[in-house]
Amino acid sequence: MTLRFKDNIKAEFSQNRDKIKELYSEVKETGNHLLTITVKTKLGTISQTEVKEIETYLCNIEEWGYFELTLFYFVSDYLSVNQLELLLFNFDKRCENYCRVLKYRRRLLQIAYKSVAIYAANGERTKAENILEMTKKYRTVGVDLYSEVLRHLARGIIIFNFENAEAGEEKINYALETLEEFGGMKIKEFYQKKMEKYLKKSI
């Protein structure tokens, strides 16, 4: 199951639609319905009924492991602000047993920083900044470069949308250049494309 998620992530960053379709066919054959829905998020063919299905599943799980965190991460692009807020309720409690493990901490920080971007894009500055504040305690457990770059991107989105577009753009571009230096052009292009939906005006 974890391997399939890794394949999904690789396909996401490469934006290789053929690879994602191939992965979808393979996962569908396993009969794992939730995992199949997760791959569909990358094809853009997930329905609101399926989004609701994942939301309901996550709300009924008291403690989220890597599987649940990854479900949340991939479906978050399709959540309304209200749905996002519902899933972020008790986020700390659901994840507290895993925050010392790097791959779990990185995933929950991915969720947190994406949530910041979604809130900011919807004019919810206070909620966006509250999420950033919440992540401070996870950073004291351990800091890794990738998560820190995502934090800079999230902060840049807030600055761009609510304070100063030029200063926000500078912070975002710095983060993107860092992603390219350490992760390659594909990962930079992936996040650069994401910026279009999180900024009130294009950079």
Beta strands, then each sheet from edge to edge (+ up, - down):
end
